[in-house]
């Protein structure tokens, strides 16, 4: 596949835009007229408007806001084709009756199209970095699609060594062997990283969890799982282990800065303290949590205790969009009735979706300052639904993916004038539709 991209190692200047990023002095996001100079994928300087950019490739972004690329720290690209196939179910029924049978029905080709469709949506919506959990099989297809489009991605196969009705379980040995093979193949390949991804406690033996921790830490990979999403799950973990979910994970060593836990809704005060003290990353998925009726995560308490928090859309069949703007808006609004109108402010949300996500994934994007990775999104603020008001409020409460015009990762353009270079949309629709029909037929006849 031929990608339309320019050389990331040349000097580039984004000229004529307004830079909107975190300011440590005020904690606000205020537009500043400035040109951004990029060299070898890194922001080298913010230059005054009209600066002579001789010798550089100049990109005209006049009238646009230049903002840090957004990070979604919990996604399921393998599930994009299942959008609309698992509506109005609670978590465990959603998994057992729909998601696991559909995942088991994938082939290598359908997994690729599922990822390609999801990545197209993510990039066009301003998400430039992800942490993704695939399924038990076909994870290499997710890596292939991510490599083609140029997104920054940590990806891991779902580890499951306890039997389930869909036949997705593997032996402990096979789960670990195949994960290590994928790690050896993809970890550190360009913008790709491997993340070990035990699905959640009910799907994994303690032996698998402990050996996963050893393998991940020996190779400095992230550990990505779900925890405390649903009350039925909490009861199941308690019956299996005799402990609450986070206490159990902490007891076996599955907490710390290299551990990323999605959801963490139903937690006790001691568990909140464990997550904060160990600096375990918590990924808030508000759209998914509401749609599955899972609950509302105590994000203000996490932040007040110094916990690390990121944002994610989860998967298409439990959201049903991969839209970071919708997640930011929902995350803020859902806390206000209980905690007050000033709870989880627009600026805090932006910090979580940019700086917070970059910290969780360990990349140097998330801020538009010299020395940071040139992960940048260009937004058009002058659309009917978003014109006017403060920048932070406009981005969190008003904007949608329609505002995204361009995006860069490491200075390489991954969205150009509202399209993904190198991927033909008609081809994506055709491939995804055929794969969707095939997977549905296998799963449900």
C-alpha positions in Angstrom: 0.0 0.0 0.0 1.4 3.4 -1.0 0.9 6.0 1.7 0.8 9.7 0.9 3.0 11.2 3.5 6.0 13.5 3.6 9.4 12.7 5.1 9.1 13.0 8.9 12.7 13.9 9.1 12.5 17.2 7.3 11.8 20.5 9.0 8.1 21.4 8.9 6.4 24.6 10.0 2.6 24.7 10.7 1.9 28.3 9.9 -0.9 30.7 10.6 -2.7 28.7 13.3 -3.5 29.4 17.0 -1.8 27.1 19.5 -4.1 25.8 22.3 -2.4 23.7 24.9 -2.0 23.2 28.6 -0.4 26.1 30.5 1.2 25.1 33.7 1.0 28.7 35.1 -2.8 28.9 34.9 -4.1 25.5 34.1 -6.1 27.0 31.3 -6.2 26.4 27.5 -6.0 29.8 25.8 -5.3 30.2 22.0 -2.0 31.9 21.2 -1.0 33.0 17.7 2.1 31.1 16.9 3.7 28.9 14.3 4.9 25.4 15.3 8.3 24.3 14.0 8.9 20.5 13.8 12.1 18.7 13.1 12.6 14.9 13.1 9.1 14.4 14.5 9.7 16.7 17.5 8.4 20.2 18.2 11.5 22.4 18.2 10.0 25.8 18.7 6.9 28.0 18.9 7.6 30.8 16.5 5.9 34.3 16.3 3.4 34.6 13.4 5.0 35.4 10.1 8.4 34.0 11.1 10.6 33.3 8.1 10.5 29.6 7.7 13.1 29.4 5.0 14.3 25.9 4.3 11.3 24.2 5.9 8.2 22.7 4.4 5.4 25.1 5.3 1.8 23.9 6.0 -0.9 26.5 6.0 -3.2 26.1 9.0 -4.6 29.6 8.9 -7.8 30.0 11.0 -7.3 26.6 12.7 -6.6 25.7 16.4 -3.6 23.5 16.9 -4.1 21.3 19.9 -2.3 18.2 21.3 -3.3 14.9 19.8 -5.8 13.0 22.0 -4.9 9.7 23.6 -7.5 6.9 24.2 -6.1 4.5 26.7 -8.8 1.8 26.3 -10.1 0.6 22.9 -11.2 -2.7 21.3 -10.5 -2.4 17.5 -11.4 -6.1 17.1 -15.0 -5.2 18.0 -15.6 -2.3 15.6 -17.6 -4.5 13.1 -19.9 -5.5 16.0 -21.4 -2.0 16.3 -25.1 -2.3 16.8 -25.0 -6.0 17.4 -25.0 -6.0 21.2 -27.2 -3.2 22.3 -29.2 -2.9 25.5 -27.4 -5.7 27.5 -25.5 -5.6 30.8 -21.8 -6.4 30.8 -21.6 -10.2 31.4 -24.6 -11.0 29.2 -23.2 -8.6 26.6 -19.9 -10.6 26.7 -21.3 -14.2 26.9 -24.3 -13.8 24.4 -22.8 -11.4 21.9 -19.2 -10.3 22.1 -17.3 -13.5 22.7 -19.3 -15.4 20.0 -18.6 -12.6 17.6 -14.9 -12.4 18.4 -14.6 -16.2 18.0 -16.2 -15.8 14.5 -13.4 -13.5 13.2 -10.9 -14.5 10.6 -7.6 -12.7 9.9 -9.2 -10.6 7.1 -12.3 -9.6 9.1 -10.1 -8.6 12.0 -8.1 -6.3 9.7 -11.2 -4.6 8.4 -12.5 -4.2 11.9 -9.3 -2.4 12.9 -9.1 -0.3 9.8 -12.7 0.9 10.2 -12.1 1.8 13.9 -8.8 3.4 13.2 -10.3 5.6 10.5 -12.9 6.8 13.0 -10.3 7.4 15.7 -8.0 9.4 13.5 -10.7 11.5 11.9 -11.9 12.2 15.4 -8.5 13.6 16.6 -7.2 10.5 18.5 -3.5 10.0 17.7 -2.6 7.4 20.3 -4.3 4.3 21.7 -4.0 1.4 24.0 -6.0 -1.4 22.5 -7.0 -4.9 23.6 -7.6 -7.3 20.7 -9.1 -10.8 21.0 -7.5 -14.2 21.6 -6.8 -14.6 17.8 -5.7 -12.4 14.9 -3.9 -9.7 16.9 -1.3 -9.4 14.1 -4.1 -8.0 11.8 -4.7 -5.2 14.3 -1.0 -4.3 14.3 -1.0 -4.4 10.5 -3.8 -1.8 10.2 -2.2 0.4 12.9 1.1 0.4 11.2 -0.5 1.3 7.8 -2.3 4.4 9.1 0.6 5.7 11.3 -1.2 6.0 14.7 0.7 5.6 17.9 -0.5 2.3 19.4 0.1 -0.1 22.2 -1.8 -3.4 21.3 -2.1 -6.7 23.0 -4.0 -10.0 22.5 -6.6 -10.8 25.1 -5.4 -13.5 27.4 -8.1 -16.0 28.6 -7.2 -19.4 30.0 -10.5 -20.2 31.7 -13.1 -21.9 29.5 -16.1 -20.0 28.1 -19.0 -20.9 25.9 -17.5 -19.2 22.9 -14.4 -21.4 22.9 -12.0 -18.5 23.1 -9.9 -19.9 26.0 -6.4 -21.2 25.5 -4.1 -23.1 27.7 -1.9 -20.9 30.0 1.2 -22.0 28.0 -0.3 -21.1 24.6 -1.6 -17.8 25.8 1.8 -16.8 27.1 3.7 -18.2 24.1 1.6 -16.5 21.5 1.8 -13.2 23.5 5.5 -13.4 23.7 5.7 -14.1 19.9 3.7 -11.0 19.2 5.8 -9.0 21.6 9.0 -10.1 19.9 7.6 -9.2 16.5 6.0 -5.8 17.2 7.2 -4.2 20.4 9.3 -1.2 19.4 8.5 -1.4 15.7 8.0 2.2 14.6 5.2 3.7 16.7 3.9 0.2 17.7 4.3 -1.3 21.2 3.1 -4.5 22.7 0.9 -4.5 25.8 0.1 -7.7 27.7 -3.7 -7.9 28.1 -5.2 -10.4 30.5 -8.9 -9.8 29.9 -10.1 -9.6 33.5 -9.9 -11.8 36.6 -12.9 -14.1 35.8 -11.2 -15.1 32.5 -7.7 -15.8 33.8 -6.1 -18.2 36.3 -3.9 -16.7 38.9 -1.0 -18.6 37.3 -1.6 -16.8 34.0 -1.8 -13.4 35.7 1.4 -13.9 37.6 3.4 -15.2 34.6 2.0 -12.3 32.5 3.4 -9.8 35.0 6.8 -11.4 34.9 6.9 -11.4 31.1 5.6 -7.9 30.7 8.0 -6.4 33.3 11.0 -8.3 31.9 10.4 -6.4 28.6 9.0 -3.1 29.9 5.6 -3.6 28.4 2.3 -2.2 29.7 -0.2 -4.5 31.4 -3.7 -3.7 30.3 -6.9 -5.2 31.8 -10.5 -4.5 32.9 -11.4 -4.2 36.6 -14.5 -3.5 38.8 -16.7 -2.5 35.9 -20.0 -4.2 37.0 -21.5 -5.3 40.3 -22.1 -8.9 39.0 -18.4 -9.0 38.0 -17.4 -7.8 41.6 -19.5 -10.6 43.1 -18.0 -13.1 40.8 -14.4 -12.1 41.7 -15.3 -12.1 45.4 -16.7 -15.7 45.1 -13.5 -16.8 43.2 -10.9 -15.1 45.3 -12.5 -14.2 48.6 -11.3 -10.6 48.0 -12.5 -7.4 46.3 -11.2 -7.0 42.8 -8.5 -4.3 43.3 -7.3 -5.9 46.6 -6.9 -9.2 44.8 -4.9 -7.6 41.9 -2.8 -5.7 44.3 -2.1 -8.8 46.3 -0.6 -10.6 43.3 1.4 -7.6 42.2 -0.9 -6.4 39.4 -0.8 -2.7 40.3 1.8 0.0 39.6 2.7 2.5 36.9 2.9 -0.2 34.2 -0.6 -1.4 34.9 -3.6 0.1 33.1 -7.1 -0.8 34.4 -10.2 0.1 32.5 -13.3 1.3 34.3 -12.7 0.9 38.1 -16.2 1.9 38.9 -17.2 -0.2 41.9 -14.4 0.4 44.3 -14.1 0.9 48.1 -12.2 3.8 49.7 -9.2 1.5 50.5 -9.1 0.4 46.8 -9.1 4.0 45.7 -6.1 4.6 47.9 -4.4 1.5 46.6 -4.8 2.7 43.0 -3.5 6.2 44.0 -0.6 5.0 46.1 0.6 2.5 43.5 0.1 5.0 40.6 -1.9 2.4 38.7 -3.5 4.0 35.7 -7.4 4.2 35.6 -9.1 4.6 32.3 -12.5 6.2 32.4 -14.9 5.1 29.7 -18.1 7.1 30.4 -20.1 6.3 27.3 -19.6 2.6 27.7 -20.3 2.7 31.4 -23.6 4.4 30.9 -24.7 2.2 27.9 -24.0 -1.0 29.7 -25.6 0.4 32.9 -22.3 -0.4 34.7 -22.3 2.8 36.8 -20.3 6.0 37.2 -16.7 5.9 38.2 -15.6 8.1 41.1 -13.3 10.2 39.0 -13.3 13.3 41.3 -12.2 11.1 44.2 -9.4 9.5 42.1 -8.1 12.9 41.1 -8.4 14.3 44.6 -6.3 11.3 45.8 -3.6 11.9 43.2 -4.5 8.9 41.0 -3.5 8.7 37.3 -6.6 8.9 35.1 -7.0 8.6 31.3 -9.9 8.4 28.9 -11.2 5.9 26.4 -14.2 5.1 24.3 -14.0 1.3 24.9 -15.4 -0.6 21.9 -17.9 0.2 19.2 -20.6 -2.3 20.4 -20.8 -0.8 23.9 -20.6 2.9 23.1 -21.4 2.9 20.0 -18.8 5.6 18.9 -15.1 6.0 19.2 -15.4 9.7 19.6 -13.1 11.4 22.1 -15.2 14.6 22.1 -18.3 12.7 23.2 -16.3 11.0 25.9 -14.9 14.3 27.2 -18.3 15.9 27.3 -20.0 12.9 28.9 -17.2 12.5 31.5 -17.6 16.0 32.7 -21.4 16.2 32.6 -22.0 12.9 34.4 -20.2 14.1 37.5 -21.9 17.4 37.9 -25.3 16.4 39.4 -23.5 14.7 42.3 -20.4 16.8 42.8 -21.5 20.3 41.6 -21.3 22.3 38.4 -17.6 22.9 38.8 -16.7 19.2 39.1 -14.3 17.8 36.5 -13.9 21.0 34.6 -13.2 21.4 30.9 -9.5 22.1 31.5 -9.2 19.0 33.8 -10.9 16.9 31.1 -8.5 18.1 28.5 -5.5 17.4 30.7 -6.8 13.8 31.2 -7.3 13.3 27.4 -3.9 14.7 26.4 -1.3 14.9 29.1 -2.8 12.1 31.2 -3.1 9.7 28.3 0.4 10.5 27.1 1.7 9.8 30.7 -0.1 6.4 30.8 1.2 5.3 27.4 4.6 6.7 28.1 5.0 8.9 25.0 6.0 12.5 24.8 3.0 14.0 23.1 0.1 15.5 25.0 1.5 19.1 25.0 2.6 21.5 22.4 5.9 22.6 23.8 9.5 22.3 22.5 10.9 18.8 23.0 7.5 17.1 22.8 6.5 14.7 20.1 4.7 16.4 17.3 1.4 14.7 17.8 -0.9 17.6 16.8 -4.5 18.0 15.7 -5.8 21.0 13.7 -9.4 22.0 14.6 -11.8 24.3 12.8 -13.4 26.3 15.6 -15.7 28.2 13.2 -18.5 25.7 12.7 -22.1 26.5 13.7 -22.1 24.1 16.7 -18.8 25.3 18.2 -18.3 29.0 17.3 -17.7 31.2 20.4 -16.7 30.9 24.0 -13.6 29.8 25.8 -11.3 27.3 24.1 -11.5 24.6 26.7 -15.3 24.8 26.9 -15.6 24.8 23.2 -13.4 21.6 22.8 -15.1 19.7 25.7 -18.7 20.7 25.5 -19.3 21.8 21.9 -16.9 20.3 19.4 -17.3 17.0 17.5 -15.1 15.0 15.1 -16.5 17.3 12.4 -14.1 20.0 13.7 -11.0 17.9 13.0 -9.3 19.0 9.7 -5.7 17.6 10.0 -3.7 15.5 12.4 0.0 14.6 12.7 1.8 11.9 14.7 5.6 12.4 15.1 5.2 15.1 12.5 3.8 12.7 9.9 0.4 13.7 8.6 -2.2 11.0 9.4 -5.3 13.1 8.7 -5.2 15.4 5.7 -8.2 17.6 5.0 -10.6 15.3 6.8 -9.4 12.1 5.2 -6.9 9.3 6.1 -4.0 9.3 3.5 -3.5 6.0 1.8 -6.8 4.5 2.8 -9.6 4.8 0.3 -12.9 5.2 2.1 -15.0 3.3 -0.5 -12.6 0.4 -0.2 -12.9 0.5 3.6 -16.7 0.5 3.4 -16.7 -2.4 1.0 -14.2 -4.5 3.0 -15.8 -3.8 6.3 -19.3 -4.5 5.1 -18.3 -7.9 3.6 -16.4 -8.8 6.7 -19.3 -7.8 9.0 -21.7 -10.0 7.1 -19.4 -12.9 7.3 -18.7 -12.6 11.0 -22.4 -12.2 11.9 -23.3 -15.3 9.9 -20.7 -17.4 11.6 -21.6 -16.2 15.0 -25.4 -16.4 14.8 -26.3 -18.2 11.6 
